[in-house]
Structure formats: structure tokens, C-alpha cells
């Protein structure tokens, strides 16, 4: 586990990085998206802070999450997150239940 949050160059701010939980704050500019991917062991919880984040699960748009809304993505399910709004969106991702990995997907 890291002692302090660290910021990466691509809008990811990792707040907690432990064996069975990872919490990341992500900022996505209008029109940008997080690449399609899955996590083999960890489920993902997405909580919107600002803007609107759209969740695509297995190739289907599922939820447009406004601030304060959240959704759960089960482990091993291909998904991506995108910002189709006019302002940056910021959200928290909580990965729990297993080790964090990032497996690219074509959805």
C-alpha cells in the first residue's frame, strides 16, 4: 500500500492501492474515454463527482451518471467509461474483491 496519493500523467490520481482495494480519482475531458477493459478478479464501483460519466458495459451504454450517482461493474465484465458531455467529468473508481489488473478489451 502506498503512503501518499500519487498523480499520473493521464488524469489518474490513485488514492489507495492495497492488495484487495484500489481507489482512483479520474478526470476525463469532454469527448474522451477510458479504454475498454476488464478486471479478472476485482469488481468496479464508479461514483460520479462532477460532470456526467457514461458507463458502457459489454458494448451497451448503461448509465449516464450525474454527480452523486454510482454503478457497479462485476469482475471479468468488459466495460469502458466515457465523457460525452460538454464539461470535464470527475469520478471515483473503487476496485475491490481481488487484485487490480487492467485487461484490454474490444467490448
ABEGO torsion letter per residue (X at the ends): XBABBBBBAAGBBBABBBAABBBBBBBBBBGBBBBBBBBAABBBBBBBABEBBBBBBGGBBABBBBBGBBBBBBBGBBBBBBBABABBBBBBBBBBGEBBBBBBBAX
